[in-house]
Amino acid sequence: MVIRALVLVLVLSSCGGNTNKSMPETKFTGENLFIQRCASCHGIDGGLQVSTASDLRKTVLSRVEIMKMIDSGGNGMPAFKTIIMNSKEKSKIVDHVLTLRK
């Protein structure tokens, strides 16, 4: 049980990918940003579902709701408001999430 809890903490703390602020964010595509920030929990195609991560291929959330989820977190997802502060970067991620829908 303790090992399971430690693994869960490790997985959740790794979600979010690289937080290196020295790289210019505007050169990244939505897909690259998604892989860097989100794929560790959601998978490259949005369907990995580590821990309680949602299958983004099946999301019915609107663009505004996805933005809110990134900022505030919820359903086991941590808030990224202080991690993904650049609105262009966040918008590119949302654009990519919307392309994952099946």
N, C-alpha and C positions, 0 to 999 in steps of 0.2 A: 504494500500500500504506500509506504514511504517512497519507494523507488518510482512508483507511478506518479505520485505528486511531484517529485523532483523533475521527472521527464516533462510533465505538463508545464511546470514553471519555466523550464528551459525552452520549450517550444514557444510558449507565449512571449517570453522575453526576446526571442530571436525574430519574431514577426516584425516586419517593418524594414528589414534589409539594411542597407548601407545608409547611414545618416551623415556621410561626408558632405559638408557644406562648401568645400573648396572647389567642387566641380560645377561648371556652369549648367544650371538646370534646363535652360532653354534649348540646348542641343539634343536633349533626350526626346525620344518618341514616347507616346503613351504606353506602348508595349514595353519599351525598355524600363520606363519608370514603374510600371506594374510589376515587372519581373524583379526589379530592385527592391521595391517597397512592400509588395503584397504576395508574391508567389510562394514565399516560404510557408504561408498558411493556406492560401487559396489554390496553389498550383499554377503552373504556367498557363493552362487552359481554363483556369477558374474553378476546376472541379476537384482539387485535391482534398479539401475538407479536413485539414489537420485540426485536431481538438474539436472545437465547436464552430469552425469556420464554415460559412455558407457556401453552397455550390452556386457560384456566380453565373453559371450557364443557365440557371433556372430562376434568376432573380426577376421579380416583377416591380422592383423599386424604380421610381422615376429618377431622372438626372438630379433633381434637387434632393431627393431622399438619399441617393448615394453620396452626394456631397456631405449631407448632414451625418451620415453613418461614418464617413471618413473622419470628420471633425470630432464627433461625440462618442464614437464607438457604440457598442451595444451587442447583446447576444453573445458575449464572450470576447468580442473584438475590442482591443484597447483603442482609446481616442488617439488620433494622430494630429490633432489641431496644432500642437506645439512641435510636431515633427515635420509635417508637410504644410508649411505656412505659405508657400508660393502658390498663388491662385492659378497661375498658368499650368504649373506642374499638376496640381489637383485636378484641373479641368481635363488635362490630357489623360490622366488616369481614369477619370470617369468616362471619357470618350472610349477608351479601350475596354473598360468593363462592359459598356453597352454593346460592343462588338462580340463579346463572348456569349451572348444569349443564343440559345438554340431554338 
